[in-house]
Amino acid sequence: MLDKSYVVPWGKRGSLSTDAEAAVLAELVHESTPLPAGARRERFERSFAASVGSRHAISVNSGAVALHMAIRMLDLAPGDEVIATPQTHRATVQPLLDYDVRVRFCDIDPTTLTLDPAALAALITPRTRALLLVHYGGCPAEMDTVMALARRHGFLVLEDCVHALGARYRGRSPGSLADLATFSLRNAKTSTVLSEGGLITCDRDDWAERLHRLRAHDMDARTARPGPAAGLGPGPGELSGRDGLSGPGVFPGTSYAMPLQRGCVRRPGSDATMPEAVAALGQAQLNGAEAAGARRRTLAGRLDEVLTRYPFLTPQSAPAYSTHAYHLYTCLAAHQELRDRLVLALDRRGVEIQLRYFPQHLLPQWRHRGHLRGECPIAERSWFEQHLNLPCHAQLTSHQEDYLIEALDGALTELNGGVPAPAPAPSAVAGVAGVPATACARG
């Protein structure tokens, strides 16, 4: 995209930093506790797990790392099949390129833009090992039907909740709806913590234990349980480690000679620990998440009011039993020419538009694996002909929100042959200059 100034820009940060958050960081910098001590990280993990209704929350240093580590828990083997949504950022499915598995992309529902359960049912085979889905834009997927299929056919479900912080599905939070889930706290996400951060949530104790090892530069491995009968008890000068493991007494609490079961090393770990400053800021922002979500939903409601007066544009909609988080505000035009004209009309009025996301199965790395146009016709039609995203984020001022509503109504009136829709929303904003046009962005 060309570098230009917009009256209503696309969000560069998903949440605003307050004086309270600045005070938390100042306290952290000036106190004597070592920065990697982990007390704030552990508190943030407990709070986050409670907020989404999960037994465990394991923090890591980015959302991409969270996805990589969560996919390791699936224990994929050569020949397995994994079903994934094409309506997502490449980070969701990119880790699967490291595995010798067959990825089958599942089409989306044309209204919610989340994974279509009927299309999912048609893709399941005896080799299906896992499903990767996304609550696109913050609209929860149809999880009851998805999980019933998963339990019936014996595969695992990983929900990418990158957009879904603050959403609800039948009263429950994404992050507790599947076998395990991932979140991102990157700069443009609903909660923004010093650029990068991520979390994995799950209920299984064994997964949580493996994930703790992986992020702490340990190896993901099963260890033999030493005991007198096995001749593996502590010897002279050795210490008995945690979980009954033993090793040389180099440092208390550390085992350097853990007996390993043959063939048990799955993968090495890495240093993926979330810094204390990120955890401290995450905790502060978690406390204000409800208010931030309410503001997004209020703006989304105003945008809905405009769109409902023009029959050629339809907003993404969540079922009545779900609460949309509106990380993205998405609408669908009746056809491509209309969509493209609307993008340019809004751009001329100073409203920055982006299109998210290009269908994953048509990216070069997946076409190289044999995927072709036509696999997911609804997702393809959405991207190439209908789809656009309007700004809806915490950085917008009240003045910018009012201008966005006026600009959208004006652009739609232009496309409607100059005829305004009945009962247009009143606007208190006037005299704001537009900016030159530019091409729409792919993000």
N, C-alpha and C positions, 0 to 999 in steps of 0.2 A: 504494500500500500504506500501511496505517496505520503510524505511527511507534511501534514497540514493541520491547521487549527480548526476544531469543530466547536460549535455552540454546545452540542450534546455529544461528547465523545464516548467511545466504547470504554468500559471499565478497565483500568490498568491495575487496580487493587480491589479485591473483593470485600474488604472491610476497612473501616477507618480506625486509626490509632487515636486513643483518647489520652487525656492527662493521667488517668488511672493506670493505663498500660505503660506510659513513660515512667511513672513512679515505680512500677514493678521492676522495670529494667534498671533504673538507677539504683534501687536497693540491691539488686543482684550484683551489679558491678562494684559497689562499694563495700559489700560485706566480705568477711574473711573465708567463708565456705568455698572450697574448691569448685570451680565451675562445672567439672564433670561429675560432681558428687551424686547427682541423680535424685535428690529428694523432691525437687519440683517436677521432674519427669514422672516419677512414680505417682505423685499426687494428680498430675494431669491425666495419666493413664486411668487411674481409679475414677476420676470425675467423668472422663469421656465414656468409659464403659457404662457407667451408671446412666449417663444422658441418653445413650442409644439402646440400653437394655441388654447389653452383652456381658458375659461372664469375664471376658478378658479384653483388654485393649493394649496392644504392643506398639509403642511409638518408634518411628524410624526417621531418617533424615530427609526423605522425600516421598511423594506419592508414587513415583515410578519405582523406587526401591520397594515400597510396600507391595506393589503388584508383583514384582519379581519374586519376593519372598513368599507371598501368599500362594502363587502358582506352584512353588516348590512343595507346598503342603499337599498338593493334589497327587504327588508321586506318579506322574505320567510316565508311561512306558512306551517303547517303540510299538507302533501299530494302534495305539489308542486314538480315539476320536474325541475332539473337543468342539463343542458348538459355541459360537460367539456372535455377538451383534455387530453389524457393520456400521451402526449409527453411533460412533464414538470417536474419540481421539485415538491416534495410533498407539499411544502408550498402553491402552488396555490390552491389545492383542499382540503387540510387538514381542513380549517375552516368549510367546509360543514359537517364534522362529528358532529358538534355541533347542527345541525338542523335535524328535522324529515322530511327530503325530500328524494326523489328518485334521485340519481345521475346516469346519463346515459353518458357513455364515448363515444366520437365520434372519429372515425378513422381519420388518417391523409393522406394528399396528398403524394405520394411516391417521388415526386421531391422537393417540397418546405419543406416538413416535418411539415407544419402547418395544421390546421384543414381543412378537406375536405368538401366543401360546399354541395356536393351531399350526403355525408354520414350524414351531419347535417340535411338536409331536410327530410331524412328518419326517423330521431329520434324525430321530433317535434310532440307533441300531444297537445290537448286542455289544459293540465295541465302544459305545459312548461312555466316556469316563468323567467328563466334566462339562459344565456350562459357564460361560462368562457373560454376564449381562450388565447393563448400565441403566440407571434411573435417569434417562436422558433429560437434561435441562433442569432436573429436580422433580420430574414427574415419576412417581414410583411405578415400577413394572407390576404386572399382574402376578404377584408372588404366590398366592394360594394355589393357583393352577400350576404354576411353574414348579413349586415344591412338591405338589402331588405327583406330577410326572417324574420328578427326580427320585422320589421315594419308591415309586412303582417300578422304575427301570434301574435303580441302583447307581445313579451318578451323583456327583457332587456339584454344588452351585456356589460360585463366587460372585458376589455382587460388588461392582465398582460404584462406590457411593461418592465419587468425586463431585457430583452436582447436588447431592441429596441431603446435605446437612440441614436439618430443620424440616424436612419432609415427613409425612406420616402416611402409613398404609394401614387402614383399618385400626387406627389407634396406636400402631407400633412404628418404631423408627427404622428406616433403612440402616443397615449395620447389624441388625438382629433378625433379619428375615430369611437368611440363607445359611449355608454351612460356615462360611467366613466372608469377610468384607474388607474393603480397603477404602481409605479416605486420603485426600490430598489437601494440604494447607498452603499450597503454592500461591504466588502473589495475586493471581486473578480469581482465586476460589472464594467461596462464601466466607471462610475464615482465613485471614492472611497473617502469617507469622514469620516476619523477617525473611521473606522470599521462599523458603522451602521447609517442608515438613510433611510427614505422613503417618498414618496409623493403620493397623490391622486389627479387626475385631473378630472374635470367635468364642464359642462356648467350650470347646474341647481342651482339656488340660494338657494332653500330649502335644497338640499343635502349639499351644502357648509356650510350653517348655522348649520345643524345637526352635521356635521363633526367637525366644530370648537368647538361645545359644548362637543362632545364626547372626544376629545383629551385634553380638559381642565378640566377633572374630574367633568364635569357637567353630567346631565342625558339627554338621548335622549327622549324627551317628548314634547307633545303639551301642551301649556299653555292657560288657559282661558284669554280672553282679558277683563280686568276689566274696569268698567265704572260706571257712576252714576246710570244708569238704572239697572245695575246688583247689585248695592250696594257694588261694589268692588273698588271704588275709594280710593285714599290715605286718610287715617285717620289722626287724630292729631298725630304729631310726626313721620309720615311716609314720605318717599320720593318716588317720581314717578320715576321708573326705566326705562331702555331702552325699546323701542318697546311698550311703554304704560303700562308696567307691574309695579306693585307697591309692596312695602314691607316695613318692619320696617326700620327706619333710623339708622341702626347700622353703616354701612359704606356707604359713597356716591357712587352711581352707582351700588350698590349690592342689589339684592332682595332676601330675605330669606323667604318670604311668598308668593311666586308666586302661585296663584290658578291654580290647574291642572285639566284638563278635565278628567272625569271619564274614566278609562281604557286606558289612553293615554301614560303611561310610557312604552317605548319600551325596552330599556336596559340602565343600568348605564354606565357612562363614565369612563375614566381612565386617568392617567397622561401620555400622549403619546407625549408631546411637544418635538419638535426637539431642541436640545441645540444650543445656539448661535454660538459656535465654529464650529459645524457641518454645520450650515447654511452659515457661513462666508467662509468656505472651499468649500462648494458646489457652492457658487456664483463665487468664483475664478476659479473653474474647469469648470463651465458652459461657461465661457469666452473662454476657450481653447478647447471646445468639438469638434468643426469642424476639427481642426488640428489633434486631437487624432483619430477621425474617419477616416480621410484620410489616416493616417498611417496604420491602420488596413486593410483598403481596398486595399492598395498597396501590403501589404504582402499576402493578400488573392488572389490577382491577380497573384502573382508569384507562389503560390501553385496551382492555377487553371492551369497555363501553364504546370506544371509538370504532373498533373493528366490527362489532355486532351491527352497526348501522350500514355497513357496506357488504353486500352478500358475496362479493368476489374475493374476500379475504377471510380466513378462518384461523383463530388462535389454537395452538396446541391445548388440549384440555385433559384434565385429570378426572377420573371417576368421582362421583359424589362422596365416596368413602375414603378418598385420598386427599392429602394436603400437598399441594405443589410448593416446592421451595423457591422456584424462579431464580435459580442460578443463571439460567438463560430464559429469555422471553422469546418464544418462537411462534411464527405464524406462517400460514401456507396460502399462496396465491392460487387462483383458479388455473393459470397457465403461465408458461415461461415468459412470454412477452410482457404480460402484466407485472410479473415479479421483477423483471429487469427494469422496466419503466419506473416502478415504485422505488427500487434501490437508488436510481439516479435522481428521482424527484426529491427523495429525502436527503441525499447527499448535497444537492444544490441548496437545500434549506439548512445545511449545517448539522445534520444528524448522521453520525458514523454508523454504518451497517456492516455486519460481518455474517458469514455463512458458516455454520458449524454443524456437521462435519462432512467432509468428502467421504463417500462410501469406502470403507476400509478394504473390501475385497477387490477394489479396482486400483489400489495403489500398486506401484511396480513390484514390490517385494511379494505381494500376494498373487498378482498375475503371473509372476515367475513360477509360482507353485500351482498354476493351472486354473486359477479363478478367472471368471469371465463375466462380462456384462450380461445381465439377464438372470443372475442367481437370486438377486434380491430386488425385484422390480419396484416395490413400493419405496424402499430406501433410495433407489436410483432416481425414480421420478421426483421424489421429494427434493433431492439435492439439485438435480439438473433443471427442474422446471418450476418448483413451488416455494422452496424454503428460504426464509430470511430471519435473522435475529435482530431484535430491537434492543437498544441500551436499557438495562434494568439493573442498577447496582447502587451500592451505598455511597459512592462518591458524588452522585448527582445532587445538586442543590434544589431547593423548592422552585427556584426560578427556572432551572434547566428542565425539571420535570414538567412544569407548565408549558414551557416552550416545546418540549417533545410532543405533548398532546396536541398543541396547536399545529405543529409542523406535520404530524401524521394526518390530522384531519384535513389540512390543506392539500397535502399530496394526494390523498384519496379522493378529495373533491376534484382535483385536476384529472385524475384517471377516470372519474365518473362523468367526464364530459363537461366539467365546470359546474356541475349541479351538486350542491352540498346535500348531505344526508339530512333527514328530518331531525330536528331538535339537537343541533350540535352542542357539544359541551362548551360552556362559557370559558373564555380565556382572559386572564388578567395581565397577559404579557403582550407587549406590542413594541415594534420598532427595533427588534433584534436582527442585525444584519446576517445574511447567509454567507456562505463561502463557496469557492469554485468547486465544480464537480470532480469526482475521481472514480476510479474503478472500484468495484466491491472487492472485499478481501476474502481470502480463504484462510480460516484459522483452525 
